């Protein structure tokens, strides 16, 4: 039986190639000194993703005035692995309103 190569997790490279990004490379931010982040917004589904460059980790986030609130791991895992729904879906609205977030202090 031949050895099967495992795919590289999508979140290591980018959230998904199916999203339509406002800025193709995202916005590079340094909210906390020494903790560079890249923020990407999909114009189709309105989902926000943040890449912590120090940890090489993508996660779903809710943008606030001066920082982000990180969605819980369940929401992040879902958004990072599924294709863009091309519209803002009810589940996303519920997630945005719920308490499934924590402030990103990195």
Order of alpha helices (4+ residues) and beta strands (2+ residues): alpha-beta-beta-beta-beta-beta-alpha-alpha-beta
